[in-house]
């Protein structure tokens, strides 16, 4: 669309930016990266708080409407861990997967969910909207698949017999926590911005 709405997406992760733009294609909304010095201090104790911190930091730097997500994997048998610490659970993606599988080794309950909270703020950092998306499933014992990122190779969504990392990008975007939250946010933006 020639006159698409441009919104800063508060991330330094090009995978996430690509994913949200893929989900938002044909919506009339284009997400762009925040300024290079975007590096918020995620001190919140909930996904909602961290999402707001990131959105406000992006709007402060860019002086533009900004959207942020905070997401993570919550595992029932680990009392919701890694939760808001999902990205900092260990030093690399593979070490995070290995640590999680190791922590679940003696557990029968493998139920888990991906949670995504998105917060939209105006150019002054005031909250315009907040949406939550969830994707329920379980942690498999052996990682499989090469698509996606993070914990995707060990998460099997309810109703499927493959991990998210084995899914096509289209299917993942339809069922994922981020896709779920973003589709609600897109409707809000189209109707209110």
C-alpha positions in Angstrom: 0.0 0.0 0.0 1.3 3.4 -1.0 0.3 5.2 2.2 0.8 2.5 4.8 0.9 3.4 8.5 4.4 3.2 9.7 4.9 2.0 13.3 8.2 1.5 15.1 8.5 -2.1 16.3 10.6 -2.1 19.5 13.1 -4.8 18.9 16.7 -5.3 17.9 15.8 -8.8 16.6 15.5 -8.8 12.8 13.8 -12.2 12.9 11.0 -10.7 15.0 10.7 -7.7 12.7 10.5 -9.9 9.7 7.9 -12.1 11.4 5.6 -9.2 12.4 5.8 -7.7 8.9 4.9 -11.1 7.4 1.9 -11.3 9.7 0.9 -7.7 8.9 1.2 -8.0 5.1 -1.8 -6.6 3.3 -2.9 -4.8 6.5 -1.8 -1.3 5.5 0.7 -1.3 8.4 4.5 -1.5 8.1 6.7 -2.0 11.1 10.2 -0.5 11.1 13.2 -0.8 13.5 13.8 1.7 16.2 16.9 3.9 16.2 20.2 2.0 16.6 20.7 3.1 20.2 17.5 1.2 21.3 18.6 -0.8 24.3 15.9 -0.7 27.0 16.6 -2.0 30.5 13.9 -4.7 31.0 13.3 -4.4 34.7 9.7 -5.4 34.7 8.4 -8.4 36.6 5.7 -9.3 34.0 5.4 -9.5 30.3 3.1 -6.5 30.4 5.6 -4.3 32.3 8.5 -5.3 30.0 6.5 -4.7 26.9 5.6 -1.2 28.1 9.2 -0.4 29.0 10.3 -1.4 25.4 7.5 0.5 23.7 8.1 3.7 25.7 11.9 3.5 25.1 11.3 3.1 21.3 8.8 6.1 21.2 11.2 8.2 23.3 14.0 7.6 20.8 12.0 7.7 17.6 9.3 10.3 18.6 6.9 7.9 16.8 4.0 5.6 17.6 5.7 2.4 18.8 4.7 -1.2 19.4 6.6 -3.6 21.6 6.1 -7.2 22.5 7.5 -9.2 25.4 7.1 -12.9 25.1 8.4 -16.0 26.6 7.8 -19.7 27.3 6.0 -20.7 30.4 6.4 -24.3 31.5 3.8 -25.7 33.9 6.1 -28.1 35.7 8.7 -25.4 36.2 6.2 -23.0 37.9 6.1 -20.9 34.7 9.8 -20.7 34.1 11.6 -19.5 32.1 8.8 -17.0 31.6 10.0 -13.4 31.4 13.6 -14.7 31.6 13.1 -16.9 28.4 15.7 -14.9 26.4 18.1 -14.8 29.3 17.7 -18.4 30.5 21.2 -19.2 29.3 23.8 -17.6 27.0 22.8 -19.1 23.6 19.6 -20.5 22.0 21.0 -24.0 22.1 22.1 -23.7 25.7 18.6 -22.4 26.6 17.0 -25.4 24.9 19.4 -27.9 26.6 18.9 -26.3 30.0 15.1 -26.5 29.7 15.2 -30.1 28.5 17.5 -31.0 31.3 15.2 -29.3 33.9 12.3 -31.3 32.5 14.1 -34.6 32.3 12.4 -36.2 35.3 9.0 -34.5 34.8 5.9 -36.2 33.3 4.0 -32.9 32.9 5.3 -31.3 29.7 2.5 -28.7 29.3 3.7 -25.3 28.3 2.5 -22.1 26.6 4.1 -19.3 24.7 2.8 -15.9 25.9 3.1 -12.6 24.0 2.0 -9.3 25.3 2.0 -6.4 22.9 1.8 -2.8 23.9 1.2 0.2 21.6 2.1 3.7 22.7 1.8 7.1 21.1 4.7 9.3 20.2 4.7 10.6 23.8 4.8 7.1 25.3 1.1 6.9 26.5 -0.5 3.5 26.2 -3.0 3.2 23.3 -3.7 -0.5 23.6 -2.3 -3.7 25.0 -3.1 -7.2 23.7 -2.2 -10.8 24.9 -1.7 -13.8 22.7 -1.0 -17.4 23.8 -0.1 -20.6 22.1 -0.6 -23.8 24.2 1.2 -27.0 23.8 3.9 -29.2 25.3 7.7 -29.5 25.4 9.0 -32.5 23.3 11.9 -34.6 24.5 14.0 -34.3 21.4 14.3 -31.1 19.4 13.2 -31.2 15.7 13.0 -28.7 12.9 15.1 -25.8 11.7 12.5 -23.0 11.1 11.8 -20.3 13.6 14.0 -19.4 16.5 14.3 -19.6 20.3 12.4 -22.6 21.8 10.5 -23.4 18.5 12.4 -26.8 18.0 11.1 -28.2 21.3 7.5 -26.8 21.4 4.7 -28.8 19.9 1.4 -26.8 19.8 -1.9 -28.5 20.9 -3.5 -30.2 17.9 -0.3 -30.7 15.9 2.2 -33.5 15.8 5.2 -31.4 14.7 7.2 -28.7 16.5 6.8 -25.0 15.6 10.3 -25.3 14.0 8.9 -27.9 11.6 6.1 -25.7 10.5 5.9 -23.4 7.5 6.2 -19.7 8.3 2.5 -19.2 7.2 1.2 -21.9 9.6 3.4 -20.7 12.5 2.2 -17.1 12.0 -1.5 -18.3 12.1 -1.2 -20.2 15.4 1.6 -18.5 17.3 1.3 -16.4 20.4 2.8 -13.4 18.5 0.5 -13.9 15.5 -2.5 -14.1 17.9 -1.6 -10.9 19.8 -0.6 -9.0 16.6 -3.8 -9.8 14.7 -5.8 -8.3 17.6 -3.4 -5.3 17.6 -3.7 -4.8 13.8 -7.5 -4.6 14.1 -7.1 -2.0 16.8 -4.6 0.0 14.7 -6.8 -0.2 11.6 -9.8 1.1 13.5 -8.2 3.7 15.7 -4.9 5.1 14.2 
